[in-house]
Amino acid sequence: MGQKVISFSDQEQMKVEAIVIDKDGDDALRYLADLLDRLKGHPGHACGPKVAETPPGHG
């Protein structure tokens, strides 16, 4: 897995700080799950969109 760089908005940074200060495990887990989605991204095909993403009969 290659290196990734993520930038956080001021609001996102405050959210992380609030989670740490409050020691809110449930909120931290939800936030990390969302962050993981951002890290993984959504790989596409070099030839265009995935067949499942195109209208029926167009792929």
C-alpha positions as CSV (number, residue, x, y, z in Angstrom):
1,M,0.0,0.0,0.0
2,G,1.4,3.4,-1.0
3,Q,1.7,6.5,1.1
4,K,-1.4,8.8,1.2
5,V,-1.7,12.3,2.3
6,I,-5.0,13.6,3.8
7,S,-5.7,17.1,4.6
8,F,-8.2,18.0,7.4
9,S,-10.4,21.1,7.4
10,D,-10.5,23.2,10.5
11,Q,-13.9,21.6,11.4
12,E,-12.5,18.1,10.9
13,Q,-9.5,18.9,13.1
14,M,-11.8,20.2,15.8
15,K,-13.9,17.0,15.6
16,V,-10.8,14.9,16.2
17,E,-9.7,17.1,19.1
18,A,-13.2,16.8,20.6
19,I,-13.2,13.0,20.3
20,V,-9.8,12.8,22.1
21,I,-10.8,15.3,24.8
22,D,-14.1,13.6,25.5
23,K,-12.5,10.1,25.2
24,D,-15.6,9.1,23.2
25,G,-14.8,5.6,21.8
26,D,-18.0,5.2,19.9
27,D,-17.6,8.5,18.1
28,A,-13.9,7.8,17.4
29,L,-14.8,4.4,15.8
30,R,-17.4,6.1,13.6
31,Y,-15.0,8.8,12.6
32,L,-12.2,6.3,11.8
33,A,-14.6,4.2,9.7
34,D,-15.4,7.3,7.6
35,L,-11.7,8.1,7.4
36,L,-10.9,4.6,6.2
37,D,-13.4,5.1,3.3
38,R,-11.5,8.3,2.4
39,L,-8.2,6.5,2.5
40,K,-9.3,3.6,0.4
41,G,-10.9,5.8,-2.3
42,H,-12.9,4.4,-5.1
43,P,-10.7,2.9,-7.7
44,G,-12.1,3.0,-11.2
45,H,-11.1,1.3,-14.4
46,A,-8.8,2.8,-17.0
47,C,-11.4,2.2,-19.7
48,G,-14.1,4.2,-18.0
49,P,-16.8,3.7,-15.3
50,K,-17.7,0.3,-13.9
51,V,-20.5,-1.5,-15.6
52,A,-22.6,-1.4,-12.4
53,E,-22.4,2.4,-12.4
54,T,-23.7,2.9,-15.9
55,P,-27.4,2.9,-16.9
56,P,-28.9,-0.4,-18.0
57,G,-28.0,-1.3,-21.6
58,H,-24.9,1.0,-21.6
59,G,-22.1,-1.1,-20.6
